[in-house]
Amino acid sequence: MTETPAAFGRRTFLIAATAVTVAGAAGAADPAGANPARRRQPATTSSRSVGAYEVIPLLDAAGPFFLDRQLAFPAATPQDWERAREIDPGAFGPGQTWQLDFRCFAVRGPRDRLMLVDTGVGPDGSPAGGWAPTPGHLPVELTRAGIDPADVDTVVLTHLHEDHFGWSVGLDGTPFFPNARYVVQRSEVAALAAGDAALSYVVDPLRAAGQLDQVDGSARLACAPGRSGGVRVVPTPGHTPGHQSVVVEDGHRQVIVTGDVLVHAVQLVDPSVAYRYEADPEIARQTRERLLAEARARRAVLATAHLTEPWTEAR
Ligand SMILES: [Zn+2]
């Protein structure tokens, strides 16, 4: 990779990802289970209740990233790493390895509402397969959580990176959640470059099925009956142009499903530390600082996709 970090866009990411297919395949063919992240049990059972809602973590995949952590977060200092290790020791693999989870969340609410936030890396053969450490197993996790895909009424895609939309459709383009509307920011779709895998793999099939629901900015997905709160999406741009997060709240309790506003605990201890593949690092930093400040003020629980525990809090 010869580009400067500032030049890394979505397409470069794909190119970089292709270059590490060999390392990814080696991780996937790990019959001895030498990788501790692959031996860990999925954390399906550790759900959190928020008044009338239950937020359920669903671990699609886990394993090492294709870049050493210092390359993924070039500005992080030794002190940052030390503090991050205290928060998320599981993210620190051998040497400089970054171990990460690829996690989705389900939100169960009153009146049989069932929502999903993100759909992981997807099956063998999905676009993320070129670089993700293993194929995903979200369907197994859904079964374990007692969730029938046909009962999911809403799928929120925080953004259109390959490790977040993988199980949205099957390999033949059929929506995996046949009765769901798929909520994505219009600006996220508009920013996709021609030829981006997200267009052909997920956007076009969902649009053809009449299940793509593009929204502009904040949007309420569910109301808590008789109380304040509910479920809403809020724009959190920077990682991608139309990135969004999901706020689940009831009364004084709040869980924020962050998506990739932060992808490592090092960005919790210092929100100014950029992740290499942020589309706009400056906006990403502003978004991260704002979200973490609000989470601190509300004592919100953060539900993250890539830390090695589903729950954390703003510091
Ligand atoms: Zn991600």
Boltz pocket constraint, residues with backbone or C-beta under 6 A from the ligand:
constraints:
  - pocket:
      binder: B
      contacts: [[A, 161], [A, 163], [A, 164], [A, 260], [A, 305], [A, 306]]
      max_distance: 6.0
